[in-house]
Structure formats: structure tokens, C-alpha cells
Amino acid sequence: MYKDYYHLQTEPFSTHPNTGTFFISDTHKEAWYYLLFGIDTQEPFVVLTGEYGMGKTLLCLRLIKVLKEKGLPRVEYIPTSNEGYGGILRRMASSLGISPVPEDEEILQDMIYERFRSDTENSRFYLIIDDAHELDTTILTKLKYLSTFNHNEFFPVIMIFVGHPSFLQDLRTPALSSLNQRIKRRYHLARFNLEDTRNYIYFRLMKSGATGIPAFSDETIQKIFDYSGGVPRLINNICDTCLLIGASRQLISIPPSVVDDAKKLVEGSLSGTKADTRTDAILNEAAAETAARDEAPTAITFSEDLPTGNAVTRAQTPSTAGVDEYQSQPEKPSPRVPILGSKLRTAVTWAVIVILL
């Protein structure tokens, strides 16, 4: 909806995991190296935890991509616990080329063991389990026994557990003490700090094709950070709504007041609130501002109110983009930002209502 107004190629703050928009904060860089180190040292278990919305699934997808690029075909990603232990075994069997696949778990497990025994190349099998905190004790116990299988002291199965920090509490229960003792490699994804948040916002904008607009003032970014607590998913939600409101008001630089209005819309959406008088007031205000510009339009330049800040330190793994790099982009050759007409205002209204439904 706001892509045309801001001349963007894609939506910068989509919540769908995309390895092409993998931002390397300090905590993500450490987590990435930690995952690779655990795999290189052939640890049977690696645990990565982080709060909801911290980008754990994105790290999983990127790890899968790297493992396959290294020519390691035996990689299986388990995105949900709904399949149970039998479902995990069936996925492993499919990856190992076992067919037909029996329904009985014990028979299938024995067939997987036999396939590992007959492997003269001693290839590893990487099992990446997302949302590990949703696994019950029975499944985790069975996975522990699966990992202990060895042939001539070669342990083929490497498990990467990825989940909420509550998973660590689950591991401390008496029933899982044996599994807990076997896990040496653990890492927790910390939230972004203010500078990470600033650089993340401009990194996502650059990845979407933005070249200098929209801009976020330092005060605006501080408000976004205060609201999100440095959680990427919440940053995406609030920034996406800020751009929606910003486009409706013909803003190139997003002021702090827009964050306040965006919070009302986002929190209404998260709580399941339908479109109400708050939404109407916000959109009516946007329409009034646009109408005032229709009567006495003023020229808007692309360099208006651009924020200042230090460039982010770049990691050797996928690059990040900081504020300075964003500002240094060439300006769009458009002489003037178009005034929003009634049809576009109506479309923006419907877009916000959809958010609240």
C-alpha cells in the first residue's frame, strides 16, 4: 500500500522469514558462529534459545541453506512439534531414502539404525528442531536415545534444538536430567539494543530498495525501541504501521507522534479489537492533513529531516546496512512526491481496517 508512495520494491518490514534480509546484530553474529562451531566440533546437541520474534527460525533456515551448500544432503528441519516422534522418524526416513515407510515407530527406528550401520561413508544426519519448547518429555526422551545410537563409536545424528528460553527450564526437570547433562553448547539470543534497532530499521529499508526515504528521526527510533524492547518482530510490526500512516499523511520523515498512533493500531490488532473510533480518528486526521496539502501544496525534498547516526560495524558474514550508508544512497529522480487522492486514501483506510480484523 505504501510501496508506491515511498518508491519501495518490496515491503521492508514483512514478518515472513527471509534469508535475504538476515540482519547481523552482535547477538545474531555470535549465535551464528556458535551454531557453526557446534556443528564443526560434531557435538551431538546444540541449543539455541530466544524470545518470540527474535529471528530464531530465520537462523534455522539460513543454517539449512549453508549445510546444503556444503554438500550435506542429510538435513531435516522440523518446524513444529505436532508431528510427534513418529513424524520426526518419517521425515528422517524420507531423507535417507527409506521406502516403504512402516507405521510402527519401533520398526521404523530400527530401519533408520540399519541404514546408518550400512553407511560406509559415516555421513552425519542433521536434525534441526524448531519450537523445541513445545516438545513433551516423552518425545525428548526418545530423541535422546536416538542421538545415542552409534556404529563403531561413530554417532551419526546431530540435533539442533531451537526454542523459547522456557525450553531450558524443561531440561532441568528430573525426567530430562540425563539429556540436559549431555548438552554442552547453548546460546541465548539477546534483544537488540538501541543502536541495533536503528541499524536494523535502515537495513530493512535498504533491502526493500529505499534510497534515502522514508527516514526516522532519532526520537522516533527511540520510541520504536521503547515499544518493541528490541524484539525484531515487534519492530517490524510498529514500523510497518508507521509507514502506512506516514504514506496516508504524505510524510517523508516519520515523527515520534506517528509511533504513538501506530501503537494504538498495532495493540488493537494484537488484542483482537475491531476497527473503532480510535482508528477512525487517526485516519480522519490523516485525511484532514492531506486535504490541507491539496489546498496549499508545498514542495517536499528527499533530504528533509534525515536522521544522523554512526555506521554499523560490519560482520564478515552477511553485510548489514547502517544509517550513514542509507543516507549516502542517491536520491530518487522524482521531482515531487505525489499528493494522495481520495481513492488512495480509501485504500489506506481499508488496509488499516484489515490490520484490525
GIMO-V178986 format. One record per pair of residues at least 6 apart in sequence whose ideal C-beta (glycine too) atoms are under 7 Angstrom apart, sorted by the first residue. I is the first residue (numbers start at 0). GAP is how many residues later the second one is. D is the distance in Angstrom with one decimal. If there is no record, write none. Layout:
# GIMO-V178986
<<I/GAP/D> <I/GAP/D>>
This chain:
# GIMO-V178986
<<0/243/6.2> <0/246/6.9> <0/346/6.3> <0/347/6.1> <0/350/4.6> <1/241/4.7> <1/242/5.6> <1/245/3.7> <2/8/6.6> <4/242/4.1> <5/204/6.5> <5/207/5.9> <5/208/5.3> <5/237/6.7> <5/241/6.7> <6/325/5.3> <6/327/7.0> <7/200/4.7> <7/201/5.4> <7/202/5.7> <8/199/6.0> <8/200/3.4> <9/198/4.7> <9/199/6.7> <10/197/6.7> <11/192/4.4> <11/193/5.0> <11/195/6.7> <11/196/3.6> <11/198/6.8> <12/191/5.9> <12/223/4.1> <12/226/4.6> <12/227/4.1> <14/218/5.9> <14/221/5.2> <16/40/5.0> <16/41/4.5> <16/44/5.7> <18/39/6.7> <18/42/5.5> <18/43/4.9> <18/46/6.0> <19/187/7.0> <20/183/6.2> <20/186/4.9> <21/36/6.0> <21/40/5.8> <21/296/5.4> <22/177/5.2> <22/180/5.0> <22/297/5.8> <23/291/4.5> <23/293/5.8> <23/294/5.9> <23/296/5.2> <24/167/5.7> <24/171/4.4> <24/175/7.0> <26/162/5.4> <26/163/4.4> <27/27/6.5> <27/161/6.9> <28/286/4.8> <28/288/6.6> <29/157/6.9> <30/17/6.1> <30/28/6.3> <30/156/5.2> <30/158/5.5> <31/27/6.7> <31/285/6.2> <33/151/6.8> <33/153/4.3> <34/11/6.3> <34/13/6.5> <34/24/7.0> <34/28/5.7> <34/125/6.9> <37/8/3.7> <37/147/4.1> <38/119/6.7> <41/116/6.7> <42/141/6.1> <42/142/5.1> <43/103/5.0> <43/111/5.8> <43/114/6.1> <43/115/6.8> <43/138/6.6> <44/102/6.8> <44/114/5.4> <44/116/6.8> <44/137/5.8> <44/138/4.4> <44/140/7.0> <45/114/4.7> <45/139/4.5> <46/114/4.8> <46/136/5.5> <46/138/6.7> <46/139/4.5> <47/8/6.4> <47/11/6.8> <47/112/7.0> <47/114/4.8> <47/139/5.4> <48/114/6.0> <48/115/6.6> <48/116/4.7> <48/118/6.0> <48/119/6.1> <48/139/4.9> <48/140/7.0> <49/6/4.9> <49/138/6.5> <49/139/3.2> <50/113/6.9> <50/114/6.9> <50/180/6.3> <51/112/6.6> <52/178/4.6> <52/179/6.0> <52/180/2.8> <52/181/6.0> <53/135/4.6> <53/177/6.3> <53/178/6.3> <54/177/5.4> <55/106/5.0> <55/133/6.6> <56/73/5.8> <59/17/6.4> <59/68/5.5> <59/70/5.5> <59/102/5.6> <62/65/6.5> <63/11/5.5> <63/13/5.6> <63/64/6.5> <66/8/4.8> <66/59/5.9> <67/7/6.1> <71/54/6.7> <73/21/5.9> <73/49/5.8> <73/50/6.6> <73/51/4.4> <73/52/6.4> <74/51/4.6> <74/53/7.0> <75/15/5.0> <75/16/5.9> <75/19/5.1> <75/51/5.5> <76/51/4.9> <77/10/5.8> <77/13/6.7> <77/49/6.9> <77/50/6.8> <77/51/4.6> <77/52/6.5> <78/51/5.0> <79/51/6.2> <80/50/6.1> <80/53/4.0> <80/54/4.9> <83/55/6.4> <84/20/6.4> <84/54/4.8> <84/57/4.8> <85/19/4.9> <88/16/6.2> <88/19/4.9> <88/20/6.0> <88/23/6.5> <89/11/5.6> <91/20/5.8> <91/33/6.8> <92/8/5.0> <92/15/6.1> <92/18/6.8> <92/19/6.1> <95/16/6.5> <95/19/5.0> <97/13/5.6> <97/14/7.0> <97/17/6.2> <100/7/6.4> <101/6/5.2> <112/36/5.7> <115/33/6.7> <115/35/5.9> <115/40/4.8> <116/34/5.0> <121/32/5.0> <122/33/7.0> <123/32/5.8> <123/34/5.6> <124/31/5.3> <124/32/5.1> <125/32/5.3> <126/30/6.3> <126/31/7.0> <126/32/4.8> <127/32/4.6> <127/34/6.9> <128/30/6.5> <128/31/6.9> <128/32/5.4> <128/33/6.7> <129/32/5.0> <130/32/5.6> <131/29/4.0> <131/30/6.0> <131/31/3.6> <131/35/5.1> <132/30/3.9> <132/31/4.3> <132/33/4.9> <132/34/3.9> <132/37/6.5> <136/38/5.0> <136/39/6.2> <139/36/5.8> <139/39/6.1> <142/16/6.5> <143/34/6.6> <143/35/4.4> <145/11/6.0> <146/10/5.1> <146/12/5.7> <148/8/6.7> <160/6/6.7> <164/23/6.6> <169/6/6.4> <170/8/6.4> <170/9/4.1> <171/8/6.3> <190/38/5.9> <190/39/3.5> <190/40/5.9> <191/8/6.3> <191/38/3.6> <191/40/6.9> <192/37/6.3> <193/28/6.9> <193/31/5.0> <195/34/6.7> <196/24/6.4> <196/27/6.5> <196/28/4.5> <196/33/5.8> <196/38/6.2> <197/23/5.0> <197/111/5.7> <197/125/6.1> <198/113/4.0> <198/121/6.0> <198/123/4.7> <198/124/6.8> <199/32/6.6> <199/35/6.3> <200/15/6.0> <200/20/6.6> <200/34/6.8> <200/38/6.1> <201/119/5.8> <201/120/6.3> <201/121/5.3> <201/124/4.1> <202/117/5.2> <202/118/4.3> <204/121/6.4> <205/115/4.4> <205/120/5.7> <210/118/4.0> <210/119/5.9> <210/120/6.6> <210/121/5.8> <211/90/5.4> <211/94/6.9> <211/114/7.0> <211/115/6.5> <211/117/5.2> <211/119/5.7> <212/39/4.9> <212/89/5.4> <213/29/6.2> <213/32/6.0> <213/38/5.9> <213/39/6.9> <213/40/5.8> <214/37/6.5> <214/38/4.5> <214/39/7.0> <214/90/6.2> <214/91/4.8> <214/92/5.7> <215/38/5.0> <215/91/6.0> <216/36/6.2> <216/38/6.4> <216/39/7.0> <216/88/6.4> <216/90/5.4> <217/89/5.5> <218/37/4.7> <219/34/5.3> <219/35/6.2> <219/36/5.0> <219/39/5.8> <222/33/5.0> <222/36/4.2> <223/11/6.3> <223/14/5.6> <223/15/6.6> <223/35/5.9> <226/7/7.0> <226/11/5.6> <226/32/6.8> <226/36/5.9> <227/6/3.7> <227/7/4.6> <227/10/6.1> <236/29/5.2> <237/21/6.6> <237/24/5.4> <237/25/6.8> <237/28/5.8> <240/21/3.9> <240/24/5.3> <240/25/5.4> <241/12/5.2> <241/16/5.2> <241/17/6.1> <241/20/4.7> <243/104/6.6> <243/107/6.2> <243/108/6.4> <244/13/5.2> <244/16/5.7> <244/17/5.9> <244/37/6.9> <244/41/6.5> <245/8/5.1> <245/12/5.9> <246/101/6.7> <247/35/6.9> <247/38/4.0> <247/92/6.7> <247/97/6.6> <247/100/4.5> <248/37/4.7> <248/40/5.1> <248/41/6.7> <249/40/6.1> <249/43/6.1> <249/87/6.5> <249/89/6.8> <249/90/6.0> <250/7/6.9> <251/48/5.8> <251/50/6.8> <251/52/5.4> <251/85/6.8> <252/51/5.7> <252/52/3.6> <260/21/5.0> <263/14/5.3> <263/18/6.9> <264/14/6.6> <264/17/6.9> <264/87/6.3> <264/90/6.3> <264/91/6.9> <267/10/6.9> <267/88/5.5> <268/86/5.0> <268/87/5.3> <272/83/6.4> <273/82/6.1> <273/83/7.0> <274/78/4.7> <274/81/4.8> <278/73/6.1> <278/77/6.2> <282/66/5.4> <282/69/6.4> <286/58/5.6> <289/50/5.3> <289/55/6.5> <292/46/6.1> <293/45/6.0> <296/42/6.2> <298/37/6.3> <299/37/5.1> <301/29/4.6> <301/30/6.3> <305/21/5.5> <306/16/6.2> <308/13/7.0> <308/14/3.6> <308/15/6.9> <309/12/6.9> <309/14/6.9> <310/11/4.0> <310/12/6.9> <310/13/4.2> <310/14/6.0> <311/8/5.0> <311/10/3.5> <313/6/6.0>>
